[in-house]
């Protein structure tokens, strides 16, 4: 069983966000406990499991027990070291890169059946990959008790993100975001899957419009290096403020990564989709030993 580690949202090794990609050779899911064990063994923020669909699944887009509209080419699930998640952008980009570079697909676009519906990945001529993901709609919320103390900095505002289940938190400046050293135990006590902090870029000439960082210790991810799913909320949040639908976000983790964002849909009713684009680089490629395979 082939397994890879792929750095996503970057054009060079040891940057961006590393994801595990496990290419399954059977048209059925292995035991979920085994998938969780593999994710814990790799100990990356997410590991993607990809398998070919059965004819019935290909027609309905079924990823697990949840069906989505439209035909699919592959089925895809994501696990952190602790739990399964409903959406992961960087591991989807990594899975697309693995399928493409290993000669397992000629499709363009590639349609994945997932818990978040049918997700489309489009390999580009320049080697980057664009992901068509559902846009989240940030809704203003009261700042939760203990959030500012957990972050160690004043909070400008707070927004919920619906099914995405992360708190989007605006801070005063890019400098504040970059220098943040949160109390992760206190962040864990927040009633959300994770906390995304963000601020307007101080120097747009550097090539990005906003910065962010993402903390999800409750899901086993103290800080995620570059988070595609968070940008499905960050992109509409900043598009509304900046009056543009094409943006670049820089996730200011230690590894760092650029995410190209483009909103699709009618602004008056809320954007429906967001295109997230970036590069990917394989840094490890191998096979699970027979004793470790499911």
Buried (B, 14 or more C-beta within 10 A) or exposed (E): BBBBBBBBBBBEEEBBBBBBBBBBEEEEBBEEEBBBBBBBBBEBBBBBBBBBBEEEBBEBBBBEEEEBEEEBBBBBBBBBBBBBBBBBBBBBBBBBBBBBBBEBBEBEBBBBBBBBBBBBBBBEEEEBBBBBBBBBBBEEBEBBEEBBEBBEBEBBEBBBBEEBBBBBBBBEBBEBBBEBEBBBEBBBBBEBBBBBBBBBBEEEEEEBBBBBBBBBBBBBBEBBBBBBBBBBBBBBBBBBEBEEBEBBBBBBBEBBBBBBBBBEBEEEEBBEBBBBBBBBBBEEBEEBEEEEBB
